[in-house]
Every structure is written in C-alpha cells, then in structure tokens.
C-alpha cells in the first residue's frame, strides 16, 4: 500500500510493458517474476507521476531487465531454509505443556531450496548481447490445521449437555457446554463433575440418545458415518464444546515447485538505432495444498486438498530511435499471458471415490466438512500492449508525448458460485443439514436441553447423524438462453484501452522546475464473445425485467462508454 491506496492501484512494468495480472492487478502479483540478479534498473514513483504514467492511481514500479555486456559474467546461487533452522510455533510447541501434560504437535515442516543461475555476455562484440537467468524453488512445507470434529460419544449418537448448573473446578458456574468441563488433553470429565443417573438428576452432565429418539427407527446414517470417520478422533479438547465437539489438529502437507526463465537479447544497429527482445516463462504450482488460498487438506484421509497450477508468459520487443540529437523515440510492444487453474483433484466427483462420488456434496455444520468441495475454476487472461513515447529536449523544456494502447482477452471457466449458504457452492448438488430449516423430529423434545445454543447444536447433530437433509443447493449457470444443471460458466470477455499523453518539464530556474501535462484515456466497454452477455430491458427495480442478448452484433452493452477521462 502506498499513501493509503489499495495494492491494486499499483502499476508494475518491466521494460515498459505492464506485467500485472489484469484480473487481480496487485502490484506484487505479476506474470513476469523477477529477482535481484535479473534486474538492471528499479524505480518506484509514489507521488507526482508524469502524465505518461497516469493510468493507475497508486505507485508506479518500473523495472528494466539486465542486459549482457562485452565480457561474460555469471552468477550461481542456492538459498536454504529447513525445519532444523526454525523454532516451533507457540500453539504446537514441541515441549510438553506443564499445565495440561499434553504432548503437542511437532514443529511445522519446512524444506525450501531456492537456486538459480544467471549468465550474460556478447554474441557480437559491441553489437549484440544476451542475458539468461533461471530461478527455481522447491518448497515442501506443513502447516498446523485445526478443524472441528465429533467426540467418540457423539459419533455413537450420544449428545451430552448440562442439566441445571455445574460449578467448574475454577469455581465458575455454567449452565451450558464448555471445554472447561473436560480435561483438554484426554476429554475426560474433570474431577467433581457429576454424570446424571440414579439419584443424581440435576447439576450434572446428561445425555440425549439420538438413535433411541429417531422416529423412523433407522439409526445412524451409514454414509454420514463414513463422512465423519474421515476424521480421526479429536486430539485437542480445548476447543469445540468439549463434550460433543472438539479439535483435530494435524500438520497438513504442501508441495510447491516453481521455475522461472528470463532471456533477453540486445542489438545495436548503429549510433541511432538499438532494439531488444525479452521473454519470460514461469511455472508456479501448488501441487499439494494451496495454502495461499486457504485450501489445505482438512484431514489425512481426504487427499491433497486443492491445487493451484499456473503457467505465465511475458514478452517485449523495443526499438529506440535517435531521430535527432535532441529527439528520441521509444516504442515497445509486449504481452502477458497466464493459464491458471484451481483444481480440486480430491473432490469425490473428480476422483471417483467409491462412496462419496455417488452422493451429493455433504456440507456439515456441527463439524468441519472433511472435503473442500471445490468444483474448479480456470482463467486465461491475456494482455497485449503497444506504447510509443517521443522525448524532445528543447532549451529549458523536456517534453514527452505518445500513446499507450492495450487489448485484453479474459477466458474464464467457473464451476463454482455463491448461494445463501455462502461462496464455493459448485455445479454439483450440495446437501445441507442446517438445523431450523426442517422441524426437529426427535421423539423426545429438544427442550430438555435448556441452553438455546446447545439446543441448536443438538438439532444440527441430530440431522447430520441421521442423514436428515434440510436443504439442497446447486449452481446452474445460463448459456444465454437457458439454465443447464452441471454446466460451468465459460466466458470469453474482451476489452480495449487507449491512452494519450503530453508532458513538459520546464526548468524555469536551476532551482525551480515546473512539471505539467495532460493525459486522455478511452476505456472500451467490456464485452463477451461467447454469447453469454445479457442486459436488462429496464432498471432492475422496475418489474418485470427481461434480459436481452447483448454484446457483439447488437446495440446493447453493459454500460455506455465514458469519453470524458482527461
């Protein structure tokens, strides 16, 4: 962030070409990754940017790729980080906790190697030069993951709750479930806490038998038991409610290789003309556990989590022409391209799981859903740019003028969307068991649980263990004519931008320079070439609304073009 501006306001260029992701244009998220060895120049402008760089509202980061020289020079490097060099985290300290006697989880694994080579030199002395850089990294890492699961008693259909008022060992009274009722290491009731039965009828821990109160007499649903058993039993009773839900903590693995290549050739025709060609290729994958986007595997039994597969390309060609001793023209053409896939290969419908590929996505509330259930997304943004700058030194005036033209192509596939239950619902049917959406059907009223929060938890657990569905959601995208279940949203979006600028740096006095300029921008209206673009025939609050086909070969666009951006 620069001067309070969002990170998406930053403009990052390499050799004059914008290298940011056009969909998520954060300053640090580029399609031509750089490292200190392959850079020749680096400049950050945080304020008073010239009209040439006025497209973005935030800082402007300009970088120039290293060039070769008349002598050969090279670099080889290796950087290492591993578990032996790191301390353990506070919540998984490797020493035994003296208060609980619990043996914590070992330190998170980290094995990271970053290595590379760079070499540059002449192809033709004083005429043609090359530079090449390879930068690779291999990271194998684990992260502490904490999810909520059911205790052994709850899995058997025995919901435990507080009847009356129980005084905890620290003297605090409670009328509801709390982890303070149990030993945080073993889950056993703390000393002095009574279990209801016989002559003990109040101020104790009682049990609601879900199986015995199933009016259908079907008992525990076998598919839900399979789902629940994807989690091992809890190993941390300091979370959840202590008696029915607790934490399962484990070290989820990740594996993230990356390889980046940079190649550049410079050629001097004569004292007036010189050009360069630069190309970048970058693979950055999270093969196991996309931890950046919160998609680590949730249990050891549900695969590798979500994967992130990325292949980026960037290229630039530039020509500098010395028109006169005081006039220099600099033209550059370039592009960026990124094939990015967020794939859930562990999804039961993708992996062909023998149990869960035959049923809808089962989304639970009383315990963390074991599967990530990500239908999958893919995007392929491309950016093409041509920029020309003419610089003219005339007396005390240093003037520049030119244009910047961009064309964007965004091809996207979405198999996920949003619903009232939240984001991430996919094109596959999803079942929810949320209590309150269906009447509670236990033969014994849930009102035996006095606390309303605990009663809600009983109702949810009752539905989930018995397999009583409350709601089914499924995302269905339109193809412009109808909604088809099971089909993702495939978009072919396009947009054009035109920018023109003039700048003068007038040195009025050796101690005073006046900077002024103008920039005009014309942003085209985005459109979709795949036939999915629709527009309403009237304002959305004026019913009834009909959606009409829009985009190419129609007179209907998403909005009117603004021609007043000066």
C-alpha positions as MATLAB code, in Angstrom:
seq = 'XXXXXXXXXXXXXXXXXXXXXXXXXXXXXXXXXXXXXXXXXXXXXXXXXXXXXXXXXXXXXXXXXXXXXXXXXXXXXXXXXXXXXXXXXXXXXXXXXXXXXXXXXXXXXXXXXXXXXXXXXXXXXXXXXXXXXXXXXXXXXXXXXXXXXXXXXXXXXXXXXXXXXXXXXXXXXXXXXXXXXXXXXXXXXXXXXXXXXXXXXXXXXXXXXXXXXXXXXXXXXXXXXXXXXXXXXXXXXXXXXXXXXXXXXXXXXXXXXXXXXXXXXXXXXXXXXXXXXXXXXXXXXXXXXXXXXXXXXXXXXXXXXXXXXXXXXXXXXXXXXXXXXXXXXXXXXXXXXXXXXXXXXXXXXXXXXXXXXXXXXXXXXXXXXXXXXXXXXXXXXXXXXXXXXXXXXXXXXXXXXXXXXXXXXXXXXXXXXXXXXXXXXXXXXXXXXXXXXXXXXXXXXXXXXXXXXXXXXXXXXXXXXXXXXXXXXXXXXXXXXXXXXXXXXXXXXXXXXXXXXXXXXXXXXXXXXXXXXXXXXXXXXXXXXXXXXXXXXXXXXXXXXXXXXXXXXXXXXXXXXXXXXX';
ca = [
       0.000    0.000    0.000;
       1.314    3.453   -0.907;
      -0.210    6.576    0.647;
      -3.265    4.566    1.693;
      -4.030    3.374   -1.813;
      -5.107   -0.241   -2.302;
      -2.475   -2.622   -3.601;
      -4.496   -2.893   -6.804;
      -3.729    0.751   -7.581;
      -0.039   -0.008   -8.181;
       1.255   -0.245  -11.734;
       4.212   -2.580  -12.313;
       6.078   -2.545  -15.613;
       9.059   -4.464  -16.938;
      10.907   -2.965  -19.900;
       7.970   -0.608  -20.383;
       5.285   -3.325  -20.521;
       2.614   -3.816  -17.862;
       3.220   -7.253  -16.292;
       0.427   -7.303  -13.709;
      -2.400   -9.794  -13.641;
      -5.222   -7.925  -15.429;
      -7.880   -9.714  -13.360;
      -6.309   -9.250   -9.918;
      -3.941   -6.307  -10.580;
      -1.971   -6.325   -7.350;
       1.444   -4.727   -7.573;
       3.287   -7.830   -6.377;
       1.295  -10.327   -8.473;
       2.993  -10.306  -11.866;
       3.261  -12.594  -14.874;
       6.985  -11.948  -15.280;
       8.559  -12.664  -11.881;
      11.889  -11.008  -11.248;
      14.763  -11.481   -8.825;
      17.647   -9.167   -7.899;
      20.009  -10.902  -10.306;
      17.990  -10.360  -13.493;
      17.249   -6.673  -12.895;
      19.341   -3.798  -14.192;
      17.189   -0.879  -13.033;
      14.461   -0.450  -10.433;
      12.460    2.704   -9.770;
       9.453    3.406   -7.536;
       7.390    6.571   -8.051;
       4.996    7.181   -5.179;
       3.795   10.703   -5.951;
       3.729   13.345   -8.710;
       3.796   10.791  -11.507;
       4.012   12.235  -15.000;
       1.110   12.037  -17.428;
       2.939    9.186  -19.177;
       2.362    7.029  -16.096;
      -1.047    8.330  -15.102;
      -3.154    5.260  -15.803;
      -3.135    3.936  -12.218;
      -3.920    5.822   -9.025;
      -1.166    4.292   -6.880;
       2.579    3.923   -7.087;
       4.392    3.132  -10.318;
       7.104    0.464  -10.205;
       9.404    0.476  -13.232;
      11.944   -2.295  -13.817;
      14.421   -2.996  -16.590;
      15.783   -6.461  -17.340;
      19.541   -6.898  -17.142;
      21.463   -6.831  -20.408;
      24.652   -8.587  -21.440;
      27.977   -6.769  -21.837;
      31.151   -7.150  -23.849;
      32.501   -9.526  -21.204;
      30.966  -12.716  -19.915;
      29.622  -12.592  -16.368;
      27.622  -15.140  -14.445;
      26.102  -15.999  -11.073;
      25.199  -19.267   -9.393;
      23.279  -19.290   -6.119;
      21.488  -21.527   -3.634;
      19.476  -20.470   -0.571;
      18.280  -22.953    2.030;
      15.668  -22.979    4.777;
      14.636  -26.098    6.633;
      12.929  -27.345    9.768;
      16.164  -27.664   11.746;
      16.727  -23.922   11.442;
      13.245  -22.912   12.659;
      11.690  -22.722   16.094;
       8.377  -24.366   16.835;
       5.189  -22.300   16.865;
       3.550  -21.321   20.112;
       0.454  -23.492   19.632;
       2.412  -26.571   18.616;
       5.431  -26.205   20.841;
       7.428  -29.432   20.857;
       7.878  -29.335   24.633;
       5.287  -30.972   26.900;
       2.846  -28.388   28.249;
       3.413  -28.348   32.042;
      -0.217  -27.277   32.661;
      -2.005  -29.955   30.642;
       0.624  -32.684   30.326;
      -0.283  -32.874   26.650;
       2.370  -33.733   24.103;
       1.967  -31.007   21.457;
       2.377  -31.465   17.737;
       5.954  -31.340   16.376;
       7.141  -28.210   14.636;
       5.793  -27.489   11.177;
       7.968  -28.924    8.447;
       9.768  -26.540    6.109;
      12.219  -27.588    3.439;
      12.821  -24.782    0.962;
      15.521  -24.574   -1.657;
      15.866  -21.557   -3.925;
      18.527  -21.872   -6.572;
      19.453  -20.383   -9.890;
      21.980  -19.288  -12.447;
      22.450  -16.129  -14.481;
      24.837  -15.526  -17.363;
      25.340  -12.703  -19.847;
      27.834  -11.689  -22.464;
      28.450  -10.777  -26.098;
      27.125  -12.532  -29.176;
      28.827   -9.970  -31.412;
      31.282   -7.580  -29.789;
      29.867   -4.086  -29.403;
      26.764   -5.118  -31.403;
      24.701   -7.965  -29.944;
      24.456   -9.146  -26.332;
      22.493  -11.781  -24.434;
      21.409  -12.417  -20.897;
      19.786  -15.551  -19.441;
      18.537  -16.288  -15.936;
      16.941  -19.335  -14.362;
      15.434  -19.166  -10.881;
      13.890  -22.237   -9.281;
      12.472  -23.132   -5.908;
      11.297  -26.328   -4.250;
       9.253  -25.988   -1.095;
       7.920  -28.869    0.967;
       6.105  -27.493    3.967;
       3.493  -28.418    6.532;
       1.003  -26.175    8.277;
      -0.847  -26.689   11.509;
      -4.516  -27.223   10.622;
      -7.219  -27.201   13.276;
     -10.711  -28.428   12.436;
     -13.748  -29.361   14.494;
     -14.902  -32.967   14.662;
     -17.160  -35.069   16.898;
     -16.084  -36.901   20.014;
     -16.377  -40.671   20.333;
     -19.642  -40.426   22.292;
     -21.191  -38.008   19.813;
     -20.289  -40.259   16.883;
     -22.271  -43.012   18.592;
     -25.297  -40.730   18.765;
     -24.995  -39.671   22.414;
     -25.326  -35.911   22.754;
     -24.182  -34.706   26.176;
     -25.408  -31.496   27.740;
     -25.566  -29.643   31.054;
     -28.673  -30.189   33.164;
     -29.020  -27.491   35.797;
     -25.893  -25.637   36.899;
     -22.413  -27.128   37.206;
     -19.570  -25.463   39.074;
     -16.276  -25.789   37.206;
     -13.047  -26.593   39.066;
     -12.073  -22.911   38.970;
     -15.320  -22.013   40.760;
     -17.159  -20.664   37.703;
     -20.801  -21.793   37.375;
     -22.076  -22.844   33.947;
     -25.448  -23.836   32.519;
     -24.141  -24.615   29.052;
     -21.496  -26.730   27.369;
     -17.919  -25.504   27.665;
     -14.469  -27.069   27.172;
     -13.840  -26.310   30.849;
     -15.943  -29.380   31.738;
     -13.294  -31.771   30.411;
      -9.574  -32.354   30.552;
      -8.146  -30.598   27.499;
      -5.762  -33.486   26.784;
      -7.995  -36.534   27.227;
     -11.563  -35.238   27.017;
     -12.497  -36.938   30.311;
     -14.820  -35.100   32.696;
     -12.919  -33.088   35.252;
     -12.882  -34.199   38.849;
     -16.017  -33.247   40.788;
     -18.315  -33.014   37.730;
     -21.205  -35.468   38.097;
     -22.937  -37.557   35.469;
     -26.747  -37.696   35.637;
     -28.212  -41.054   36.667;
     -29.834  -42.767   39.582;
     -30.409  -40.259   42.340;
     -28.398  -37.564   40.537;
     -30.975  -35.690   38.441;
     -29.692  -32.118   38.238;
     -26.474  -30.098   38.226;
     -24.878  -32.844   36.167;
     -23.958  -33.904   32.630;
     -26.899  -35.651   30.969;
     -27.210  -37.493   27.634;
     -29.724  -37.260   24.789;
     -29.727  -40.525   22.825;
     -30.176  -39.550   19.176;
     -30.551  -43.125   17.917;
     -33.201  -44.006   20.505;
     -35.165  -40.867   19.610;
     -35.167  -41.458   15.839;
     -38.878  -41.760   14.986;
     -38.039  -43.727   11.833;
     -36.010  -46.286   13.737;
     -33.301  -46.268   11.059;
     -30.422  -45.373   13.345;
     -27.177  -43.687   12.331;
     -26.921  -42.967    8.626;
     -24.098  -45.140    7.190;
     -22.990  -42.540    4.615;
     -22.749  -39.853    7.282;
     -20.748  -42.242    9.440;
     -18.357  -42.772    6.538;
     -18.059  -38.998    6.182;
     -17.465  -38.477    9.891;
     -14.886  -41.246   10.090;
     -12.720  -39.416    7.558;
     -11.630  -37.519   10.677;
      -9.602  -39.312   13.327;
     -10.855  -38.806   16.857;
     -10.147  -35.378   18.404;
      -6.723  -34.754   19.882;
      -7.406  -31.329   21.417;
     -10.403  -30.823   23.714;
      -9.603  -27.187   24.429;
     -11.927  -26.220   21.561;
     -15.429  -27.041   20.450;
     -17.897  -27.637   23.254;
     -15.634  -30.216   24.900;
     -18.231  -32.978   25.247;
     -19.636  -33.397   21.730;
     -17.251  -31.447   19.504;
     -13.506  -30.905   19.841;
     -10.493  -30.132   17.689;
      -8.471  -32.380   15.465;
      -5.059  -30.803   14.912;
      -2.538  -32.090   12.438;
       0.265  -30.972   10.125;
      -1.149  -30.706    6.614;
       1.466  -31.159    3.853;
       2.114  -28.816    0.952;
       4.384  -29.047   -2.053;
       5.077  -26.019   -4.237;
       7.700  -26.108   -7.026;
       8.400  -23.031   -9.153;
      10.605  -22.434  -12.203;
      11.228  -19.051  -13.833;
      13.189  -18.378  -17.036;
      14.286  -14.999  -18.379;
      16.048  -14.424  -21.706;
      16.998  -11.117  -23.316;
      18.889  -10.120  -26.470;
      20.038   -6.551  -27.222;
      21.196   -5.368  -30.644;
      22.795   -2.082  -31.654;
      22.302   -1.333  -35.336;
      24.342    1.891  -35.182;
      24.548    5.046  -33.108;
      20.908    5.881  -33.901;
      19.072    2.574  -33.600;
      19.044   -0.133  -30.950;
      16.495   -2.769  -30.005;
      15.871   -5.563  -27.516;
      13.803   -8.741  -27.277;
      12.872  -10.199  -23.882;
      10.918  -13.348  -22.949;
       9.814  -14.738  -19.572;
       8.377  -18.146  -18.776;
       7.180  -19.028  -15.295;
       5.668  -22.159  -13.760;
       4.341  -21.783  -10.241;
       2.375  -24.693   -8.860;
       0.937  -25.747   -5.539;
       0.653  -29.440   -6.276;
      -0.410  -30.325   -2.749;
      -2.372  -27.921   -0.584;
      -2.936  -24.403   -1.929;
      -2.217  -22.752    1.419;
      -2.179  -19.223   -0.047;
      -5.895  -19.516   -0.789;
      -6.804  -21.494    2.329;
      -7.218  -24.828    0.550;
      -5.113  -27.192    2.637;
      -6.360  -30.763    3.050;
      -8.614  -30.942    6.091;
      -7.834  -34.486    7.205;
      -5.158  -37.070    6.356;
      -7.882  -39.099    4.609;
      -9.231  -36.617    2.045;
      -6.430  -36.297   -0.473;
      -4.137  -33.394   -1.258;
      -6.577  -30.511   -0.877;
      -6.935  -28.032   -3.676;
      -4.129  -27.498   -6.189;
      -3.064  -24.302   -7.905;
      -1.469  -24.769  -11.329;
      -0.039  -21.720  -13.085;
       1.929  -21.088  -16.275;
       2.819  -17.461  -17.079;
       4.435  -15.919  -20.134;
       5.574  -12.405  -20.924;
       7.470  -10.886  -23.833;
       8.554   -7.471  -25.014;
      10.194   -6.021  -28.136;
      11.547   -2.490  -28.030;
      13.137   -0.123  -30.528;
      14.886    3.139  -29.643;
      15.470    5.649  -32.414;
      17.592    8.764  -32.077;
      15.722   10.963  -34.567;
      17.900   13.969  -33.804;
      20.411   14.707  -31.054;
      17.516   16.232  -29.097;
      14.698   13.849  -30.119;
      14.435   10.214  -29.012;
      11.591    7.865  -29.907;
      11.000    4.723  -27.818;
       8.416    2.163  -28.959;
       7.716   -1.131  -27.195;
       5.335   -3.989  -27.926;
       4.578   -6.660  -25.371;
       2.162   -9.183  -23.965;
       1.454  -11.215  -20.841;
      -0.437  -14.488  -20.615;
      -1.373  -16.699  -17.692;
      -3.033  -20.113  -17.622;
      -4.254  -20.529  -14.049;
      -6.267  -23.443  -12.731;
      -7.649  -24.001   -9.237;
      -8.320  -27.731   -9.283;
      -9.746  -29.929   -6.546;
      -8.478  -33.308   -7.705;
      -9.539  -34.789   -4.371;
     -13.192  -33.866   -4.944;
     -15.105  -37.168   -4.749;
     -16.830  -36.486   -8.075;
     -13.448  -35.946   -9.722;
     -11.502  -38.732   -8.031;
     -14.273  -41.333   -8.326;
     -14.433  -42.043   -4.603;
     -16.450  -45.294   -4.226;
     -18.704  -43.813   -1.506;
     -18.928  -40.070   -1.975;
     -18.913  -39.837   -5.765;
     -22.399  -41.371   -5.767;
     -23.989  -38.832   -3.411;
     -24.281  -35.020   -3.401;
     -21.718  -32.856   -1.661;
     -22.409  -33.289    2.071;
     -21.863  -29.964    3.838;
     -21.966  -30.226    7.616;
     -22.299  -27.603   10.323;
     -21.608  -29.253   13.674;
     -18.226  -30.495   12.448;
     -15.960  -29.191    9.674;
     -16.825  -30.703    6.305;
     -13.901  -33.076    5.549;
     -13.872  -32.353    1.813;
     -13.082  -28.950    0.326;
     -15.746  -29.495   -2.357;
     -14.348  -27.079   -4.935;
     -15.912  -27.551   -8.348;
     -12.941  -25.939  -10.080;
     -12.101  -22.670  -11.825;
      -9.794  -21.778  -14.689;
      -8.812  -18.441  -16.154;
      -6.658  -17.460  -19.094;
      -6.078  -13.700  -19.138;
      -4.038  -12.207  -21.980;
      -2.827   -8.640  -22.286;
      -1.357   -7.087  -25.444;
       0.200   -3.635  -25.367;
       1.891   -1.174  -27.701;
       3.384    2.008  -26.317;
       5.231    4.801  -28.050;
       6.996    7.711  -26.337;
       8.661   10.616  -28.124;
      11.042   12.698  -25.983;
      12.160   16.146  -27.134;
      14.713   18.304  -25.371;
      14.220   21.908  -26.471;
      16.076   24.507  -24.441;
      14.714   24.505  -20.912;
      11.836   22.215  -21.893;
      11.998   18.418  -21.651;
       8.831   17.272  -23.420;
       7.396   13.820  -23.975;
       4.320   12.683  -25.833;
       2.879    9.434  -27.067;
       0.205    6.766  -26.727;
      -0.467    3.539  -24.846;
      -2.873    1.013  -26.401;
      -3.962   -2.193  -24.660;
      -6.145   -5.136  -25.618;
      -7.351   -7.677  -23.076;
      -8.749  -11.166  -23.503;
     -10.219  -12.936  -20.479;
     -11.247  -16.564  -20.944;
     -12.742  -17.960  -17.751;
     -14.374  -21.187  -16.626;
     -16.255  -21.269  -13.333;
     -17.712  -24.411  -11.806;
     -18.420  -22.647   -8.511;
     -20.535  -19.711   -7.425;
     -22.393  -18.330   -4.434;
     -25.612  -19.156   -2.640;
     -27.411  -18.027    0.527;
     -25.182  -20.512    2.369;
     -22.006  -18.746    1.223;
     -19.469  -18.923   -1.575;
     -17.988  -22.079   -3.022;
     -21.218  -23.883   -3.950;
     -20.472  -25.763   -7.156;
     -22.260  -27.124  -10.183;
     -22.626  -30.371   -8.241;
     -25.649  -30.687   -5.896;
     -24.876  -29.807   -2.256;
     -26.860  -31.031    0.761;
     -27.062  -29.025    3.986;
     -28.291  -30.320    7.329;
     -28.639  -26.915    8.995;
     -30.981  -27.101   11.965;
     -34.047  -24.888   11.884;
     -34.746  -25.447    8.180;
     -36.647  -28.658    8.948;
     -38.679  -29.376   12.081;
     -36.932  -31.297   14.843;
     -38.393  -34.817   14.768;
     -36.872  -36.439   17.866;
     -39.440  -38.369   19.913;
     -38.132  -36.589   22.995;
     -38.319  -32.807   22.692;
     -35.082  -30.921   22.245;
     -36.275  -28.612   25.029;
     -34.730  -30.994   27.560;
     -31.565  -29.047   26.654;
     -32.160  -25.751   28.448;
     -29.464  -23.645   26.820;
     -30.569  -22.386   23.397;
     -27.084  -22.593   21.829;
     -26.638  -26.182   22.973;
     -30.171  -26.999   21.812;
     -29.363  -25.696   18.336;
     -26.232  -27.850   18.323;
     -28.319  -30.919   19.252;
     -30.773  -30.230   16.438;
     -27.950  -29.921   13.893;
     -26.189  -33.054   15.131;
     -29.499  -34.945   15.094;
     -29.988  -34.141   11.404;
     -26.404  -34.905   10.410;
     -26.013  -38.218   12.224;
     -29.364  -39.492   10.990;
     -28.896  -38.104    7.456;
     -31.920  -35.798    7.527;
     -31.375  -33.264    4.737;
     -32.577  -29.723    5.317;
     -31.661  -28.036    2.057;
     -30.094  -28.776   -1.320;
     -28.243  -26.167   -3.373;
     -26.781  -26.299   -6.854;
     -25.307  -23.577   -9.026;
     -26.788  -23.507  -12.524;
     -25.332  -21.059  -14.997;
     -27.120  -19.698  -18.024;
     -25.751  -20.144  -21.518;
     -27.611  -17.012  -22.547;
     -30.791  -18.909  -23.325;
     -31.422  -21.399  -20.526;
     -30.059  -22.751  -17.246;
     -28.435  -26.143  -17.536;
     -27.504  -28.106  -14.395;
     -23.971  -29.447  -14.294;
     -22.570  -26.896  -16.755;
     -19.992  -24.351  -15.682;
     -19.838  -20.743  -16.769;
     -17.492  -20.285  -19.727;
     -16.799  -16.651  -20.617;
     -14.826  -15.045  -23.446;
     -14.556  -11.440  -22.345;
     -12.710   -8.688  -24.203;
     -11.789   -5.060  -23.582;
      -9.699   -2.309  -25.210;
      -7.971    0.737  -23.698;
      -6.445    3.807  -25.341;
      -4.272    6.369  -23.596;
      -2.638    9.535  -24.992;
      -0.308   11.840  -23.094;
       1.754   15.002  -23.317;
       4.223   16.111  -20.641;
       6.563   19.073  -20.208;
       9.223   19.503  -17.523;
      10.108   23.179  -17.785;
      13.266   24.165  -15.952;
      12.476   27.815  -15.296;
      15.431   28.253  -12.943;
      18.271   25.977  -11.821;
      16.403   25.699   -8.511;
      12.850   25.555   -9.868;
      11.247   23.147  -12.390;
       7.588   23.188  -13.383;
       6.068   19.813  -14.281;
       2.754   19.773  -16.133;
       0.982   17.591  -18.654;
      -2.227   16.127  -19.987;
      -3.453   12.560  -20.352;
      -6.565   11.374  -22.157;
      -7.899    7.854  -21.692;
     -10.618    5.994  -23.528;
     -11.712    2.749  -21.884;
     -13.734    0.425  -24.045;
     -16.818   -1.298  -22.681;
     -16.106   -4.972  -21.868;
     -17.995   -7.484  -23.926;
     -18.362  -11.253  -24.198;
     -17.805  -13.142  -27.438;
     -19.340  -16.366  -26.158;
     -22.970  -15.269  -26.289;
     -23.372  -15.030  -22.504;
     -23.728  -11.254  -22.339;
     -27.197  -10.106  -21.386;
     -28.576   -6.709  -20.413;
     -31.847   -5.781  -18.689;
     -34.527   -4.089  -20.762;
     -35.224   -1.648  -17.922;
     -33.814   -0.698  -14.491;
     -33.703   -3.712  -12.180;
     -36.114   -2.131   -9.700;
     -38.776   -1.676  -12.404;
     -40.544   -5.017  -12.634;
     -40.964   -7.096  -14.675;
     -37.384   -7.203  -16.021;
     -36.472   -9.108  -19.170;
     -32.850   -9.870  -20.048;
     -31.899   -9.370  -23.672;
     -28.934  -10.628  -25.634;
     -26.091   -8.102  -25.625;
     -22.554   -7.724  -26.863;
     -21.179   -8.010  -30.410;
     -23.618   -7.602  -33.298;
     -26.182   -5.982  -31.017;
     -26.771   -2.412  -29.930;
     -26.866   -3.418  -26.253;
     -23.836   -3.088  -23.971;
     -23.346   -3.346  -20.213;
     -22.944    0.435  -19.950;
     -22.263    3.488  -22.077;
     -18.692    4.366  -22.928;
     -17.313    7.340  -20.976;
     -15.333    9.652  -23.257;
     -14.505   12.303  -20.663;
     -11.454   10.846  -18.887;
      -8.956   13.680  -19.195;
];
